[in-house]
Each structure stands twice: as structure tokens, then as C-alpha cells.
Amino acid sequence: MQIYGYHRTSTKEQHLDRGIQEIERYCNEHEMALTNIFTNQETGKNFNRPRYTVLVEDVLRPGDILIVTELDRLGRNKYDTMQQIQRIKNMGVRLMVLELPTTLMDLSVMDNAMARMMLETINNMMLELYASMAQAELEKKEKRQREGIEAKKLRGEWDDYGRPSVMKQETFDENFQSVVSGETTPTQLRKNLGMTHSTFYRYRKTFYEKYPELSNSAN
């Protein structure tokens, strides 16, 4: 029997340390020999994650234990998460979720069949509930993001989200001086900078707003 941990964050800006330390601390307190912890810094919307795939397809064996701190660290899509839980179970691997006390009990050692069945039912219900909560939280976050973007559009701040900067305006201004001086044409500069037509003229508009006195110097 081997014991593995798995922890995930959605972005590389989020630190993995807390989850790793929590798994290590639990194993130390319960005298469990932790073999390794697999991590990903990718979305929980799906399970197309390199390290998770290696863990499930190449590492885990019947009788092993897989520990995660919270169910949403495993996944945030309820349907996919429940499928993965069943997959892990079918492999003969025991899943322990530190935030769910029912998953920390080794039901296989219980002599009372009725009590074991009841606890398994409660355990499955709790897993599904927490999977639902994880998805609801994801949907709420995405809704807030959409509303935030729409609010920015209404305030005229669409550039912040919908049209991210290709380069700093100052860099463009320096290059655009060659058009102002007549050394090159707007079309040639746009190609040199690798800009689309609309992006180039958006930057050009900002240039002339900053330097109106040059507005008649170039087309």
C-alpha cells in the first residue's frame, strides 16, 4: 500500500504550499508514510492535467490511498468530479478528503455491515454535496467575472479586458515617430509591428490624442 497526495491551484500565481503542508501534517500526525504529492496549477473545470493523469493512469494501484485537502482541489465540475471519484473507487484506491470526516474513516475494517453501509451512503451523499458546492462556487465566480467585464464595457474600459495591449503605448509612440517623420508609411509600420489594422489605428488614435500638434504630420 502506498499513500499519495494530490493538490491543485487554478493559477500559477496561487501557492501550492498550504495544501502540501496540510497533507504532510495530517500524515505525520497519523503516522502515515506519505510516498509523494502530485500537483497541478491548472483549472479545475476538467481533468486534462498532466500530473493528475500520470497519478491516476500510471501510479495508483489497488489498495493505495489518495489524499486531497478539499474536494474542489480535485475538481470543480460536479459531473466530472463524481466520475473521477467512482473511477478511483473502481481502481480499489481509497480517497480521503481532509475536509470531510466521513472519508477519513476506514470503513473496510468495520464488522457491522449495516453501520458500514449507512456510513458509505452518508459518505457518498457528502461527496456529491461538496461537488455540487464546488461547481456552484465556480459558476458564481464566472458570473461575477462576466458582470465585471460588462460593467467595464459600459464605463468605456473595454480595453482592460476585451482588447489587451499588444505593446506599451510608449513603445508604439517611439516607432510611430518614423511615420510622422516620413521615414515609413503607416501600412509598412503596421506590418513591421505585426499589428492588425484595427489595433494599429487604435494605438495611432491614442498617439494623436497625446500629441495633437502632430496630427497633420502624417496620414
HUQUI-V921277 format. One line per field, one symbol per residue. phi: phi as a letter, one per 40 degrees, with the letter a starting at -180 (. if undefined). psi: psi as a letter, one per 20 degrees, with the letter a starting at -180 (. if undefined). A space follows every 50 residues. Layout:
BEGIN
phi=???
psi=???
END
This chain:
BEGIN
phi=.bbbbbabbcbcccccddcccccccccccbfbcccabcbbbadccabcbd ccccdccbbcbdgcbbbbcbccccabcdcccccccccccccgbccbbccb dccccccccccccccccccccccccccccccccccccccccccccccccc cccccgbcdcbcbcccacdcccdcccdccdcgcacdcccdcccgccdccd ccccccdcccbccccccac
psi=pqpqqpqqqhrihpqigggghggggghghjlpopgqppqqmrqjhakmpg hgggghhigqqpirpppqgqhihgriogghghghghggghikppppohio hhiipniiiphohghggghhggghghghghhghgghhghgghghgghggh hhghjkkhhhghmqphrqhhgggghihhghijhrqgggggghikqrghgg hgghghghhhmhijhjhq.
END
